[in-house]
Amino acid sequence: MNREMKMLHMSALMKATGLLIATTANPSAQQVRNCGPQPQVVASLTLNYGETRQSIGTGDNTP
């Protein structure tokens, strides 16, 4: 197989992969919160796993 055919096959494979990713990705799933409000998560971790706060961040918590 010569170089030109290899490049053609690679290009077709990349296009097919891109099309597969574009058509199977669920855009609405990107907006689902998998966690929850910070106080509720901390309380749940403390209750279920004995987790405690180890440090406090100094950053601005605004999105």
C-alpha positions in Angstrom: 0.0 0.0 0.0 1.5 3.3 -1.0 1.6 6.5 1.0 -1.3 8.1 -0.8 -3.6 5.2 0.0 -2.5 5.2 3.6 -3.3 8.9 3.9 -6.7 8.3 2.2 -7.6 5.5 4.6 -6.4 7.6 7.6 -8.5 10.5 6.5 -11.6 8.3 6.1 -11.0 6.8 9.5 -10.7 10.1 11.2 -13.8 11.5 9.5 -15.8 8.4 10.6 -14.5 8.7 14.1 -15.5 12.4 14.2 -18.9 11.6 12.9 -19.4 8.9 15.5 -18.4 11.2 18.3 -20.6 14.0 17.1 -23.7 11.8 16.7 -23.4 9.9 19.9 -22.5 12.7 22.3 -25.5 13.9 24.4 -25.3 17.7 24.8 -27.9 17.8 27.5 -25.9 15.5 29.7 -23.2 18.2 29.9 -25.6 20.4 32.0 -26.6 17.8 34.5 -25.2 18.4 38.0 -23.8 15.1 39.2 -23.0 16.5 42.6 -25.1 18.9 44.6 -24.9 22.0 46.8 -21.6 22.1 48.7 -23.2 22.0 52.3 -25.3 19.0 51.4 -22.4 17.1 49.9 -20.2 17.8 52.9 -22.9 16.7 55.3 -23.4 13.5 53.3 -19.7 12.7 53.2 -19.4 13.4 57.0 -22.4 11.1 57.7 -21.6 8.3 55.4 -17.8 8.2 55.3 -16.6 10.2 58.3 -15.1 12.8 56.0 -14.2 16.2 57.5 -13.0 19.4 56.0 -9.2 19.5 55.7 -8.7 22.9 54.3 -10.4 26.1 53.2 -9.9 27.5 49.7 -9.0 31.1 49.2 -10.5 31.4 45.7 -13.5 33.4 44.7 -16.3 30.8 44.4 -18.2 32.6 41.7 -18.6 30.8 38.3 
